[in-house]
Amino acid sequence: MTRAAAAVAWHPEWPVTASIGFGWLTVVALQASGDHRLHTAPAWIAWAIMSALMMVPVALPAIRYLAFNSFKRRRLRAMMVFVAAYLVAWIGFGLIALEAVSAGLGAGISVRGLSIVTLIVAALWQLAPYRQRAILRCRQVVPLSPTGLRADVTCAHFGTQQALHCMRVCWPAMLLMAIVGHQLAAMAALTIIVVAEEYAPWRERLFAPVFVLFLAVAGLIAAS
């Protein structure tokens, strides 16, 4: 077996990884060309794309578990059901977040003010013990039914469960994205943070620096 074939066999979630990579390249290319279609798309579609690019990378270990524990003939279907349920949950969060931001703006609070408050909340949330326990829950798995409709239901349940765990960890960061919109720099920075916290073996060392980073950005916005 070649190295490439071995890598594919060991990472059956590769279609999802490749799709996310292609999505990021597309968004970067659109931004570089001055194409603002992501900003003019319906809010829920833009949010779904942003959620896929930012949050699906965090779920790749769960998707890998799902692929390894599904029959090969239905592996792709299982991953698609998982990702669909995962994104539906995040779209639901996004609709609530966008409504909350709209209500805040309607009450006379500026985008600047909302951003500062959310960054402070995100900084404090970084060090919350509940958040640290929620990060560990992101590795929880569920028993999977092997075939039939029940298999699809368990895949959807697993995707929804993973999304809810991720929301407990990342809700201030994603609320910030609802405030600032689809800014590529913010998307990339927050994606790097959440992915590092998911994969880095020394992720506990990131909590304090990210806490300082969020407060520093809030201070810069306040001083600008």
N, CA, C and O of each residue as an XYZ file, in Angstrom:
896
protein
N       0.843     -1.196      0.000
C       0.000      0.000      0.000
C       0.880      1.248      0.000
O       1.801      1.356      0.810
N       0.604      2.192     -0.904
C       1.375      3.426     -0.962
C       1.072      4.301      0.247
O       0.087      4.088      0.954
N       1.931      5.284      0.472
C       1.712      6.187      1.599
C       0.411      6.961      1.435
O      -0.321      7.181      2.400
N       0.135      7.372      0.198
C      -1.099      8.122     -0.039
C      -2.321      7.272      0.269
O      -3.265      7.738      0.907
N      -2.300      6.025     -0.184
C      -3.428      5.127      0.075
C      -3.572      4.850      1.569
O      -4.683      4.770      2.093
N      -2.424      4.704      2.253
C      -2.466      4.474      3.694
C      -3.038      5.683      4.429
O      -3.800      5.534      5.384
N      -2.660      6.892      3.973
C      -3.168      8.115      4.604
C      -4.676      8.237      4.417
O      -5.393      8.634      5.336
N      -5.154      7.890      3.216
C      -6.594      7.942      2.955
C      -7.328      6.926      3.809
O      -8.390      7.216      4.362
N      -6.751      5.718      3.917
C      -7.394      4.673      4.722
C      -7.427      5.051      6.194
O      -8.386      4.727      6.894
N      -6.396      5.730      6.671
C      -6.325      6.098      8.084
C      -7.133      7.359      8.392
O      -7.439      7.647      9.549
N      -7.470      8.099      7.347
C      -8.259      9.324      7.521
C      -9.479      9.280      6.592
O      -9.532     10.005      5.599
N     -10.452      8.431      6.917
C     -11.627      8.315      6.046
C     -12.487      9.572      6.024
O     -13.412      9.677      5.219
N     -12.190     10.522      6.903
C     -12.927     11.792      6.898
C     -12.374     12.765      5.867
O     -12.784     13.925      5.833
N     -11.442     12.309      5.021
C     -10.773     13.201      4.080
C     -11.727     13.961      3.158
O     -11.413     15.102      2.819
N     -12.892     13.405      2.717
C     -13.775     14.225      1.865
C     -14.267     15.486      2.573
O     -14.400     16.538      1.948
N     -14.538     15.385      3.870
C     -14.973     16.566      4.621
C     -13.815     17.552      4.751
O     -13.993     18.755      4.558
N     -12.637     17.043      5.076
C     -11.460     17.909      5.204
C     -11.177     18.633      3.890
O     -10.898     19.831      3.882
N     -11.251     17.900      2.786
C     -11.001     18.512      1.475
C     -12.054     19.557      1.148
O     -11.728     20.598      0.578
N     -13.308     19.302      1.497
C     -14.374     20.264      1.220
C     -14.157     21.552      2.005
O     -14.357     22.644      1.473
N     -13.752     21.433      3.262
C     -13.500     22.623      4.079
C     -12.306     23.405      3.530
O     -12.337     24.634      3.465
N     -11.256     22.684      3.138
C     -10.107     23.356      2.539
C     -10.485     24.100      1.270
O     -10.059     25.236      1.062
N     -11.288     23.458      0.416
C     -11.749     24.108     -0.814
C     -12.604     25.331     -0.478
O     -12.509     26.360     -1.146
N     -13.429     25.217      0.550
C     -14.254     26.353      0.953
C     -13.423     27.545      1.384
O     -13.708     28.681      1.004
N     -12.391     27.285      2.184
C     -11.520     28.386      2.612
C     -10.807     29.031      1.422
O     -10.711     30.256      1.339
N     -10.312     28.206      0.509
C      -9.642     28.759     -0.674
C     -10.604     29.617     -1.491
O     -10.217     30.663     -2.012
N     -11.858     29.174     -1.603
C     -12.852     29.928     -2.361
C     -13.147     31.271     -1.708
O     -13.207     32.298     -2.384
N     -13.329     31.261     -0.401
C     -13.622     32.507      0.314
C     -12.452     33.475      0.213
O     -12.652     34.670     -0.006
N     -11.235     32.969      0.370
C     -10.054     33.834      0.252
C      -9.951     34.413     -1.159
O      -9.651     35.595     -1.328
N     -10.204     33.569     -2.180
C     -10.144     34.040     -3.565
C     -11.198     35.112     -3.839
O     -10.915     36.107     -4.506
N     -12.411     34.909     -3.324
C     -13.473     35.904     -3.503
C     -13.098     37.219     -2.839
O     -13.307     38.291     -3.407
N     -12.545     37.134     -1.635
C     -12.142     38.348     -0.918
C     -11.044     39.073     -1.673
O     -11.069     40.298     -1.793
N     -10.070     38.310     -2.186
C      -8.945     38.924     -2.897
C      -9.394     39.587     -4.193
O      -8.801     40.573     -4.631
N     -10.448     39.040     -4.807
C     -10.923     39.601     -6.079
C     -11.928     40.730     -5.875
O     -12.396     41.327     -6.845
N     -12.261     41.024     -4.621
C     -13.220     42.086     -4.342
C     -14.663     41.656     -4.496
O     -15.564     42.495     -4.535
N     -14.893     40.341     -4.585
C     -16.257     39.817     -4.719
C     -16.877     39.720     -3.320
O     -16.341     39.028     -2.455
N     -18.000     40.406     -3.095
C     -18.614     40.473     -1.775
C     -19.914     39.681     -1.713
O     -20.818     40.038     -0.957
N     -20.020     38.619     -2.491
C     -21.286     37.875     -2.523
C     -21.596     37.210     -1.184
O     -22.762     36.994     -0.856
N     -20.548     36.880     -0.399
C     -20.816     36.307      0.914
C     -21.519     37.321      1.811
O     -22.351     36.947      2.638
N     -21.188     38.607      1.649
C     -21.790     39.652      2.476
C     -23.209     39.980      2.017
O     -24.028     40.440      2.813
N     -23.498     39.747      0.755
C     -24.826     40.092      0.237
C     -25.774     38.894      0.204
O     -26.950     39.048     -0.124
N     -25.284     37.719      0.534
C     -26.139     36.526      0.561
C     -27.117     36.622      1.726
O     -26.862     37.358      2.679
N     -28.245     35.884      1.668
C     -29.147     35.842      2.826
C     -28.380     35.474      4.093
O     -27.438     34.682      4.060
N     -28.800     36.063      5.203
C     -28.030     35.947      6.446
C     -27.794     34.496      6.847
O     -26.696     34.146      7.279
N     -28.815     33.647      6.707
C     -28.660     32.273      7.176
C     -27.714     31.475      6.288
O     -27.026     30.572      6.762
N     -27.680     31.810      4.991
C     -26.753     31.119      4.087
C     -25.313     31.536      4.401
O     -24.420     30.693      4.485
N     -25.099     32.833      4.572
C     -23.760     33.320      4.911
C     -23.297     32.734      6.240
O     -22.135     32.356      6.390
N     -24.212     32.663      7.201
C     -23.856     32.091      8.500
C     -23.538     30.606      8.372
O     -22.596     30.125      9.000
N     -24.305     29.873      7.570
C     -24.051     28.443      7.381
C     -22.663     28.219      6.785
O     -21.938     27.321      7.214
N     -22.293     29.039      5.791
C     -20.969     28.907      5.178
C     -19.887     29.204      6.204
O     -18.909     28.466      6.322
N     -20.069     30.287      6.943
C     -19.089     30.662      7.958
C     -18.966     29.581      9.030
O     -17.858     29.254      9.453
N     -20.094     29.027      9.470
C     -20.073     27.971     10.485
C     -19.359     26.731      9.967
O     -18.594     26.099     10.696
N     -19.607     26.385      8.711
C     -18.936     25.221      8.122
C     -17.429     25.416      8.116
O     -16.684     24.508      8.487
N     -16.973     26.591      7.698
C     -15.538     26.842      7.590
C     -14.858     26.925      8.951
O     -13.714     26.499      9.106
N     -15.567     27.473      9.937
C     -14.958     27.702     11.241
C     -15.117     26.519     12.197
O     -14.199     26.206     12.954
N     -16.280     25.862     12.164
C     -16.593     24.892     13.208
C     -16.485     23.434     12.779
O     -16.216     22.576     13.619
N     -16.683     23.127     11.506
C     -16.543     21.728     11.083
C     -15.125     21.203     11.307
O     -14.972     20.030     11.649
N     -14.065     22.030     11.128
C     -12.727     21.509     11.442
C     -12.596     20.998     12.871
O     -11.835     20.064     13.126
N     -13.327     21.596     13.803
C     -13.279     21.154     15.193
C     -13.912     19.770     15.346
O     -13.540     19.004     16.235
N     -14.863     19.459     14.477
C     -15.600     18.198     14.570
C     -14.938     17.059     13.800
O     -15.479     15.954     13.782
N     -13.801     17.281     13.170
C     -13.182     16.236     12.355
C     -12.847     14.962     13.144
O     -13.010     13.871     12.598
N     -12.390     15.046     14.397
C     -12.173     13.786     15.135
C     -13.462     12.984     15.316
O     -13.448     11.756     15.230
N     -14.570     13.675     15.566
C     -15.853     12.973     15.700
C     -16.266     12.359     14.367
O     -16.790     11.246     14.330
N     -16.032     13.082     13.270
C     -16.382     12.562     11.947
C     -15.516     11.353     11.613
O     -15.978     10.400     10.986
N     -14.276     11.400     12.031
C     -13.376     10.257     11.807
C     -13.866      9.036     12.581
O     -13.878      7.926     12.050
N     -14.268      9.240     13.826
C     -14.832      8.144     14.620
C     -16.063      7.572     13.925
O     -16.242      6.356     13.852
N     -16.912      8.470     13.414
C     -18.133      8.049     12.732
C     -17.797      7.207     11.499
O     -18.421      6.174     11.257
N     -16.809      7.656     10.723
C     -16.437      6.939      9.500
C     -15.879      5.552      9.814
O     -16.233      4.573      9.157
N     -15.010      5.473     10.817
C     -14.419      4.184     11.179
C     -15.460      3.205     11.712
O     -15.288      1.992     11.602
N     -16.537      3.730     12.288
C     -17.546      2.874     12.895
C     -18.801      2.733     12.033
O     -19.861      2.349     12.525
N     -18.671      3.045     10.747
C     -19.762      2.854      9.792
C     -19.307      1.868      8.715
O     -18.126      1.814      8.373
N     -20.243      1.096      8.191
C     -19.910      0.224      7.075
C     -19.401      1.066      5.907
O     -19.890      2.170      5.670
N     -18.424      0.543      5.186
C     -17.780      1.314      4.131
C     -18.780      1.794      3.083
O     -18.636      2.889      2.539
N     -19.799      0.970      2.799
C     -20.759      1.321      1.752
C     -21.628      2.514      2.139
O     -22.184      3.177      1.262
N     -21.756      2.798      3.429
C     -22.588      3.926      3.858
C     -21.763      4.973      4.612
O     -22.322      5.839      5.285
N     -20.462      4.895      4.502
C     -19.582      5.813      5.237
C     -19.810      7.264      4.827
O     -19.952      8.139      5.680
N     -19.845      7.518      3.508
C     -20.032      8.889      3.038
C     -21.390      9.427      3.468
O     -21.503     10.582      3.877
N     -22.417      8.593      3.378
C     -23.749      9.008      3.795
C     -23.762      9.364      5.283
O     -24.356     10.366      5.680
N     -23.107      8.545      6.097
C     -23.068      8.801      7.534
C     -22.420     10.152      7.818
O     -22.910     10.916      8.650
N     -21.324     10.446      7.129
C     -20.637     11.721      7.350
C     -21.503     12.895      6.892
O     -21.531     13.941      7.541
N     -22.209     12.721      5.775
C     -23.068     13.798      5.279
C     -24.218     14.082      6.247
O     -24.564     15.239      6.489
N     -24.804     13.023      6.796
C     -25.892     13.205      7.768
C     -25.361     13.913      9.011
O     -26.006     14.822      9.532
N     -24.187     13.499      9.486
C     -23.583     14.133     10.652
C     -23.359     15.620     10.406
O     -23.775     16.453     11.210
N     -22.702     15.956      9.292
C     -22.378     17.357      8.997
C     -23.649     18.179      8.823
O     -23.711     19.320      9.280
N     -24.664     17.614      8.167
C     -25.928     18.333      7.990
C     -26.562     18.662      9.337
O     -26.992     19.794      9.560
N     -26.622     17.675     10.244
C     -27.206     17.911     11.571
C     -26.366     18.912     12.357
O     -26.906     19.778     13.046
N     -25.071     18.792     12.254
C     -24.140     19.694     12.947
C     -24.366     21.137     12.495
O     -24.420     22.050     13.318
N     -24.497     21.334     11.178
C     -24.683     22.688     10.653
C     -26.081     23.221     10.925
O     -26.244     24.419     11.157
N     -27.086     22.366     10.901
C     -28.442     22.818     11.237
C     -28.466     23.383     12.654
O     -29.086     24.415     12.909
N     -27.790     22.701     13.569
C     -27.723     23.196     14.950
C     -27.015     24.545     15.007
O     -27.454     25.445     15.723
N     -25.927     24.691     14.259
C     -25.206     25.960     14.263
C     -26.000     27.068     13.571
O     -25.908     28.232     13.960
N     -26.776     26.712     12.550
C     -27.638     27.716     11.911
C     -28.680     28.208     12.905
O     -28.977     29.401     12.959
N     -29.241     27.277     13.703
C     -30.180     27.688     14.732
C     -29.552     28.657     15.716
O     -30.166     29.657     16.087
N     -28.326     28.363     16.140
C     -27.610     29.287     17.022
C     -27.410     30.638     16.333
O     -27.583     31.694     16.942
N     -27.042     30.580     15.049
C     -26.785     31.811     14.315
C     -28.005     32.696     14.190
O     -27.902     33.915     14.328
N     -29.164     32.102     13.930
C     -30.385     32.885     13.815
C     -30.701     33.599     15.130
O     -31.126     34.755     15.134
N     -30.486     32.892     16.250
C     -30.705     33.518     17.558
C     -29.687     34.629     17.799
O     -30.041     35.707     18.276
N     -28.417     34.365     17.470
C     -27.367     35.363     17.678
C     -27.602     36.604     16.829
O     -27.438     37.727     17.307
N     -27.985     36.407     15.571
C     -28.238     37.545     14.687
C     -29.422     38.379     15.174
O     -29.407     39.607     15.081
N     -30.455     37.697     15.698
C     -31.599     38.422     16.256
C     -31.187     39.220     17.486
O     -31.624     40.357     17.668
N     -30.346     38.625     18.330
C     -29.879     39.320     19.528
C     -29.055     40.548     19.154
O     -29.205     41.608     19.761
N     -28.193     40.406     18.166
C     -27.383     41.546     17.712
C     -28.279     42.632     17.127
O     -28.095     43.817     17.404
N     -29.250     42.215     16.316
C     -30.185     43.182     15.734
C     -30.951     43.936     16.819
O     -31.168     45.142     16.708
N     -31.364     43.209     17.881
C     -32.068     43.857     18.989
C     -31.159     44.844     19.698
O     -31.602     45.924     20.088
N     -29.892     44.487     19.871
C     -28.944     45.393     20.505
C     -28.719     46.652     19.703
O     -28.673     47.753     20.251
N     -28.579     46.484     18.395
C     -28.403     47.654     17.525
C     -29.662     48.515     17.528
O     -29.591     49.744     17.516
N     -30.821     47.845     17.543
C     -32.078     48.582     17.581
C     -32.254     49.363     18.863
O     -32.948     50.380     18.886
N     -31.628     48.892     19.934
C     -31.705     49.584     21.224
C     -30.706     50.727     21.320
O     -30.621     51.401     22.347
N     -29.955     50.943     20.255
C     -29.020     52.064     20.233
C     -27.596     51.719     20.598
O     -26.754     52.612     20.694
N     -27.303     50.452     20.803
C     -25.930     50.040     21.102
C     -25.165     49.929     19.787
O     -25.675     49.347     18.829
N     -23.974     50.467     19.724
C     -23.194     50.449     18.489
C     -22.513     49.108     18.295
O     -22.367     48.333     19.241
N     -22.094     48.834     17.061
C     -21.320     47.624     16.772
C     -20.043     47.629     17.603
O     -19.610     46.591     18.102
N     -19.453     48.798     17.744
C     -18.233     48.931     18.552
C     -18.492     48.524     20.001
O     -17.711     47.781     20.596
N     -19.589     49.017     20.558
C     -19.920     48.683     21.939
C     -20.218     47.212     22.127
O     -19.759     46.597     23.090
N     -20.989     46.642     21.207
C     -21.295     45.214     21.288
C     -20.028     44.376     21.171
O     -19.877     43.369     21.862
N     -19.121     44.793     20.299
C     -17.876     44.045     20.109
C     -17.031     44.063     21.374
O     -16.477     43.037     21.767
N     -16.932     45.216     22.009
C     -16.124     45.331     23.229
C     -16.691     44.446     24.341
O     -15.958     43.704     24.994
N     -17.999     44.536     24.542
C     -18.622     43.736     25.594
C     -18.449     42.245     25.311
O     -18.140     41.472     26.219
N     -18.645     41.839     24.062
C     -18.537     40.422     23.715
C     -17.111     39.915     23.868
O     -16.900     38.783     24.302
N     -16.138     40.733     23.518
C     -14.736     40.330     23.698
C     -14.388     40.163     25.171
O     -13.643     39.253     25.533
N     -14.919     41.031     26.020
C     -14.676     40.900     27.458
C     -15.321     39.616     27.979
O     -14.711     38.876     28.751
N     -16.565     39.356     27.549
C     -17.236     38.114     27.943
C     -16.449     36.904     27.445
O     -16.278     35.932     28.180
N     -15.968     36.957     26.195
C     -15.192     35.846     25.631
C     -13.907     35.626     26.426
O     -13.497     34.486     26.647
N     -13.275     36.712     26.854
C     -12.053     36.589     27.650
C     -12.340     35.908     28.983
O     -11.621     34.992     29.381
N     -13.381     36.350     29.666
C     -13.733     35.747     30.957
C     -14.153     34.290     30.783
O     -13.856     33.446     31.628
N     -14.849     33.999     29.674
C     -15.301     32.627     29.413
C     -14.121     31.698     29.187
O     -14.210     30.504     29.475
N     -13.004     32.236     28.669
C     -11.817     31.415     28.433
C     -11.355     30.697     29.695
O     -10.871     29.567     29.633
N     -11.506     31.353     30.830
C     -10.975     30.797     32.074
C     -12.039     30.135     32.936
O     -11.751     29.684     34.044
N     -13.275     30.073     32.429
C     -14.362     29.487     33.209
C     -14.182     27.974     33.316
O     -13.960     27.314     32.300
N     -14.273     27.407     34.526
C     -14.139     25.945     34.675
C     -15.171     25.175     33.843
O     -14.864     24.107     33.312
N     -16.387     25.709     33.727
C     -17.422     25.021     32.939
C     -16.978     24.880     31.493
O     -17.210     23.845     30.869
N     -16.335     25.922     30.954
C     -15.871     25.863     29.567
C     -14.800     24.787     29.404
O     -14.800     24.058     28.411
N     -13.910     24.686     30.350
C     -12.852     23.690     30.259
C     -13.411     22.271     30.323
O     -12.904     21.367     29.659
N     -14.455     22.082     31.122
C     -15.114     20.764     31.148
C     -15.845     20.506     29.832
O     -15.899     19.372     29.357
N     -16.413     21.574     29.243
C     -17.126     21.413     27.976
C     -16.177     20.998     26.857
O     -16.566     20.246     25.963
N     -14.939     21.481     26.899
C     -13.953     21.086     25.889
C     -13.726     19.575     25.933
O     -13.620     18.924     24.894
N     -13.653     19.032     27.135
C     -13.458     17.583     27.268
C     -14.664     16.820     26.738
O     -14.508     15.725     26.196
N     -15.870     17.380     26.886
C     -17.073     16.694     26.404
C     -17.112     16.627     24.877
O     -17.840     15.813     24.308
N     -16.328     17.483     24.213
C     -16.302     17.436     22.744
C     -15.765     16.100     22.235
O     -15.984     15.752     21.075
N     -15.066     15.349     23.085
C     -14.522     14.049     22.677
C     -15.477     12.903     22.994
O     -15.157     11.746     22.724
N     -16.650     13.205     23.564
C     -17.605     12.150     23.858
C     -18.182     11.587     22.564
O     -18.400     12.322     21.600
N     -18.427     10.278     22.550
C     -19.009      9.627     21.380
C     -20.303      8.937     21.798
O     -20.606      8.822     22.986
N     -21.053      8.484     20.812
C     -22.311      7.791     21.077
C     -22.293      6.448     20.355
O     -21.594      6.303     19.352
N     -23.046      5.464     20.844
C     -23.167      4.197     20.108
C     -23.864      4.446     18.769
O     -24.815      5.224     18.690
N     -23.387      3.788     17.733
C     -23.927      3.996     16.387
C     -24.625      2.741     15.898
O     -24.078      1.642     15.976
N     -25.836      2.915     15.396
C     -26.538      1.788     14.770
C     -25.903      1.509     13.416
O     -25.490      2.449     12.736
N     -25.810      0.243     13.002
C     -25.050     -0.089     11.788
C     -25.767      0.191     10.478
O     -25.119      0.587      9.509
N     -27.085     -0.002     10.412
C     -27.775      0.098      9.131
C     -29.155      0.714      9.307
O     -29.665      0.879     10.415
N     -29.739      1.050      8.143
C     -31.127      1.482      8.125
C     -31.338      2.900      8.621
O     -30.397      3.661      8.846
N     -32.616      3.223      8.782
C     -32.997      4.557      9.229
C     -32.429      4.864     10.604
O     -32.054      6.001     10.889
N     -32.368      3.864     11.443
C     -31.839      4.076     12.794
C     -30.383      4.537     12.745
O     -29.956      5.324     13.589
N     -29.627      4.058     11.774
C     -28.240      4.503     11.620
C     -28.189      5.989     11.284
O     -27.365      6.722     11.830
N     -29.079      6.440     10.378
C     -29.125      7.861     10.033
C     -29.517      8.711     11.233
O     -28.983      9.800     11.441
N     -30.468      8.192     12.024
C     -30.917      8.928     13.215
C     -29.779      9.079     14.216
O     -29.593     10.155     14.784
N     -29.013      8.007     14.437
C     -27.917      8.098     15.396
C     -26.807      9.024     14.878
O     -26.172      9.724     15.666
N     -26.574      9.031     13.575
C     -25.589      9.959     13.003
C     -26.031     11.411     13.206
O     -25.225     12.270     13.564
N     -27.314     11.672     12.972
C     -27.847     13.017     13.161
C     -27.781     13.420     14.632
O     -27.440     14.556     14.962
N     -28.110     12.472     15.510
C     -28.029     12.751     16.948
C     -26.597     13.073     17.358
O     -26.361     13.995     18.139
N     -25.651     12.314     16.833
C     -24.244     12.541     17.145
C     -23.803     13.923     16.663
O     -23.099     14.638     17.376
N     -24.223     14.297     15.440
C     -23.867     15.608     14.912
C     -24.440     16.736     15.752
O     -23.757     17.723     16.028
N     -25.694     16.589     16.158
C     -26.333     17.614     16.993
C     -25.645     17.713     18.352
O     -25.419     18.808     18.866
N     -25.315     16.549     18.930
C     -24.642     16.536     20.227
C     -23.295     17.235     20.152
O     -22.945     18.019     21.035
N     -22.544     16.951     19.100
C     -21.241     17.592     18.940
C     -21.379     19.105     18.776
O     -20.577     19.865     19.319
N     -22.393     19.543     18.029
C     -22.614     20.974     17.856
C     -22.925     21.644     19.189
O     -22.422     22.732     19.470
N     -23.744     21.005     20.007
C     -24.098     21.580     21.303
C     -22.882     21.673     22.220
O     -22.721     22.653     22.947
N     -22.022     20.645     22.183
C     -20.788     20.717     22.971
C     -19.924     21.887     22.495
O     -19.376     22.633     23.307
N     -19.807     22.039     21.176
C     -18.989     23.122     20.625
C     -19.578     24.489     20.971
O     -18.833     25.433     21.235
N     -20.891     24.600     20.973
C     -21.531     25.868     21.335
C     -21.191     26.274     22.761
O     -20.961     27.453     23.031
N     -21.156     25.308     23.676
C     -20.824     25.612     25.062
C     -19.412     26.170     25.171
O     -19.119     26.979     26.052
N     -18.541     25.732     24.270
C     -17.158     26.197     24.300
C     -17.003     27.533     23.570
O     -16.329     28.438     24.061
N     -17.621     27.650     22.414
C     -17.300     28.739     21.476
C     -18.368     29.812     21.336
O     -18.230     30.687     20.482
N     -19.429     29.783     22.140
C     -20.534     30.701     21.869
C     -20.127     32.178     21.896
O     -20.654     32.937     21.082
N     -19.220     32.642     22.778
C     -18.879     34.077     22.703
C     -18.156     34.439     21.409
O     -18.383     35.506     20.839
N     -17.276     33.535     20.949
C     -16.542     33.802     19.709
C     -17.492     33.859     18.515
O     -17.348     34.723     17.650
N     -18.454     32.950     18.465
C     -19.394     32.951     17.354
C     -20.393     34.106     17.467
O     -20.869     34.614     16.452
N     -20.710     34.519     18.696
C     -21.538     35.714     18.863
C     -20.797     36.936     18.326
O     -21.398     37.825     17.724
N     -19.493     36.966     18.552
C     -18.683     38.063     18.006
C     -18.759     38.085     16.483
O     -18.811     39.160     15.885
N     -18.765     36.898     15.840
C     -18.863     36.852     14.391
C     -20.233     37.355     13.916
O     -20.340     37.933     12.834
N     -21.264     37.139     14.713
C     -22.581     37.676     14.360
C     -22.571     39.196     14.416
O     -23.339     39.851     13.711
N     -21.699     39.761     15.256
C     -21.621     41.220     15.392
C     -20.799     41.832     14.266
O     -21.234     42.791     13.628
N     -19.612     41.281     14.020
C     -18.687     41.907     13.066
C     -18.937     41.470     11.632
O     -18.370     42.052     10.707
N     -19.773     40.458     11.427
C     -20.033     39.998     10.068
C     -18.975     39.028      9.591
O     -18.256     38.433     10.394
N     -18.883     38.871      8.289
C     -18.036     37.822      7.715
C     -16.661     38.377      7.359
O     -16.212     38.281      6.217
N     -16.005     38.956      8.354
C     -14.667     39.505      8.144
C     -13.660     38.364      8.119
O     -13.555     37.591      9.071
N     -12.928     38.269      7.028
C     -12.045     37.123      6.818
C     -10.971     37.021      7.895
O     -10.655     35.925      8.357
N     -10.407     38.165      8.297
C      -9.347     38.140      9.310
C      -9.877     37.594     10.633
O      -9.219     36.783     11.284
N     -11.069     38.044     11.026
C     -11.665     37.555     12.276
C     -11.998     36.073     12.167
O     -11.760     35.314     13.106
N     -12.549     35.650     11.021
C     -12.856     34.236     10.818
C     -11.599     33.388     10.960
O     -11.602     32.371     11.654
N     -10.522     33.813     10.296
C      -9.287     33.029     10.315
C      -8.687     32.977     11.716
O      -8.256     31.917     12.171
N      -8.658     34.126     12.404
C      -8.050     34.175     13.738
C      -8.811     33.298     14.722
O      -8.202     32.538     15.475
N     -10.136     33.399     14.723
C     -10.925     32.615     15.665
C     -10.888     31.127     15.314
O     -10.925     30.278     16.205
N     -10.815     30.808     14.012
C     -10.698     29.400     13.612
C      -9.394     28.801     14.111
O      -9.372     27.675     14.609
N      -8.311     29.550     13.980
C      -7.011     29.070     14.466
C      -7.077     28.801     15.970
O      -6.539     27.804     16.451
N      -7.740     29.697     16.711
C      -7.834     29.538     18.162
C      -8.621     28.286     18.531
O      -8.162     27.474     19.335
N      -9.814     28.129     17.941
C     -10.662     26.993     18.335
C     -10.060     25.665     17.864
O     -10.190     24.651     18.551
N      -9.405     25.661     16.705
C      -8.773     24.429     16.224
C      -7.578     24.067     17.107
O      -7.371     22.897     17.428
N      -6.791     25.075     17.498
C      -5.647     24.812     18.376
C      -6.115     24.251     19.712
O      -5.496     23.338     20.258
N      -7.212     24.800     20.240
C      -7.728     24.299     21.514
C      -8.275     22.881     21.392
O      -8.333     22.149     22.380
N      -8.672     22.495     20.192
C      -9.179     21.131     19.985
C      -8.051     20.126     19.813
O      -8.135     19.014     20.334
N      -6.997     20.493     19.093
C      -6.001     19.510     18.688
C      -4.692     19.566     19.479
O      -4.023     18.545     19.639
N      -4.326     20.741     19.972
C      -3.017     20.868     20.619
C      -2.976     20.081     21.928
O      -3.878     20.225     22.753
N      -1.949     19.253     22.136
C      -1.851     18.513     23.403
C      -1.598     19.433     24.596
O      -1.847     19.059     25.742
N      -1.102     20.641     24.315
C      -0.828     21.622     25.371
C      -1.864     22.741     25.353
O      -1.544     23.897     25.633
N      -3.115     22.391     25.019
C      -4.130     23.425     24.834
C      -4.416     24.210     26.112
O      -4.829     25.368     26.045
N      -4.198     23.581     27.299
C      -4.440     24.307     28.546
C      -3.558     25.549     28.645
O      -3.918     26.521     29.309
N      -2.398     25.513     27.979
C      -1.502     26.668     28.009
C      -2.016     27.817     27.153
O      -1.519     28.939     27.247
N      -3.011     27.535     26.318
C      -3.552     28.584     25.446
C      -4.603     29.441     26.145
O      -4.863     30.564     25.714
N      -5.208     28.933     27.215
C      -6.333     29.639     27.822
C      -5.952     31.051     28.262
O      -6.647     32.013     27.935
N      -4.861     31.176     28.997
C      -4.451     32.490     29.506
C      -4.023     33.441     28.379
O      -4.443     34.598     28.380
N      -3.191     32.988     27.406
C      -2.833     33.909     26.316
C      -4.043     34.387     25.504
O      -4.103     35.552     25.111
N      -5.004     33.492     25.253
C      -6.196     33.908     24.504
C      -7.031     34.868     25.341
O      -7.612     35.811     24.803
N      -7.097     34.641     26.644
C      -7.751     35.574     27.563
C      -7.154     36.972     27.408
O      -7.882     37.956     27.273
N      -5.821     37.049     27.427
C      -5.130     38.339     27.273
C      -5.385     38.927     25.889
O      -5.592     40.132     25.747
N      -5.368     38.072     24.871
C      -5.597     38.535     23.503
C      -6.968     39.185     23.352
O      -7.081     40.270     22.783
N      -8.010     38.526     23.861
C      -9.358     39.083     23.751
C      -9.458     40.420     24.480
O     -10.062     41.361     23.966
N      -8.873     40.510     25.665
C      -8.916     41.778     26.398
C      -8.123     42.862     25.658
O      -8.530     44.023     25.633
N      -6.995     42.480     25.061
C      -6.186     43.452     24.326
C      -6.956     43.987     23.108
O      -6.940     45.187     22.836
N      -7.616     43.101     22.393
C      -8.394     43.546     21.232
C      -9.540     44.455     21.681
O      -9.825     45.463     21.035
N     -10.198     44.096     22.791
C     -11.274     44.942     23.318
C     -10.724     46.319     23.675
O     -11.364     47.338     23.414
N      -9.530     46.342     24.277
C      -8.920     47.624     24.620
C      -8.557     48.458     23.397
O      -8.730     49.677     23.398
N      -8.057     47.805     22.359
C      -7.712     48.518     21.124
C      -8.955     49.122     20.471
O      -8.930     50.254     19.989
N     -10.056     48.337     20.464
C     -11.294     48.851     19.876
C     -11.819     50.021     20.693
O     -12.307     51.004     20.135
N     -11.719     49.916     22.032
C     -12.204     50.994     22.882
C     -11.381     52.272     22.698
O     -11.901     53.384     22.787
N     -10.086     52.081     22.441
C      -9.199     53.253     22.306
C      -9.209     53.847     20.911
O      -8.729     54.962     20.705
N      -9.750     53.114     19.955
C      -9.718     53.600     18.571
C     -10.753     54.681     18.339
O     -10.863     55.201     17.229
